[in-house]
């Protein structure tokens, strides 16, 4: 039997941050997957999590755990696949550290991911986005900060992790306003800023107090803003904006929806998916193509460019009700005539 604790420790402390150089968010996501798996295995096998052995984590247990995630925890197929990806990554790490577990590892690696629905992305219209931006008050410190965060997140199309991770020295206002972004997968990009965005950022910098942290946006305690903190702020402003923009009540507005909204506006303005990909910092243009499925204007141009076939003209004339009744009666036969026929027989 092989204890799993040393291997999982090496995976999280050496393999991911040092050898793979993954982000802290990835490590956190993987750690949560292992917490869920070990808690399930501990309850199933009646063994403490620290006493779990590598041999306990077989393909059958992993399959039962995946089913548990969907049925008991209510996880979506996409979340289920993300948890499975974390386990597979660990098993690929284990297969050369514990050669005796190769067959067990291969069985787990053979577990297929579940197909997910390719839904259209959620995004806001220009009017809905404007309603949200109009909510924060420019006369309070929190309102000035929220205006700058919302404007920057929407205008630049930032991920929430990119937004809260921005530092003061990432911002350049003179001579050419721009922002330096450390994106997903350690991909860096620099993007220009609009005049309105610069105005909002200057207003925030004027009231931002000196803080021991380098992050650009701070919470009320004077430390860096968190992802959940920005999500809460956005949720509160959307609730207020929905009072005069009722269509917001029909949408679930998350921080990532601001990024989608930015992408859709750029796509509709430029008609170039490559520019959208570069602006958002996507690793593959295939990721960006999801926005083309949500943009009906592109299909409209296709429809207008086609030469439709002509259809024969004509109008539908419904049958007369009286004639239809008489026709039905003739098929059924006259009851009087039926009686006479039976008497003659």
Secondary structure as UniProt FT lines:
FT   HELIX           5..10
FT   HELIX           11..20
FT   HELIX           24..45
FT   HELIX           49..51
FT   HELIX           54..56
FT   HELIX           59..71
FT   HELIX           77..94
FT   TURN            95..97
FT   HELIX           99..101
FT   HELIX           102..109
FT   HELIX           126..133
FT   TURN            134..135
FT   TURN            138..139
FT   HELIX           141..156
FT   HELIX           160..164
FT   HELIX           168..170
FT   STRAND          171..172
FT   STRAND          178..182
FT   HELIX           184..186
FT   STRAND          188..192
FT   HELIX           195..207
FT   TURN            220..221
FT   HELIX           227..241
FT   TURN            242..244
FT   HELIX           246..250
FT   HELIX           255..270
FT   HELIX           273..280
FT   HELIX           285..288
FT   HELIX           290..293
FT   HELIX           296..305
FT   HELIX           321..332
FT   HELIX           335..344
//
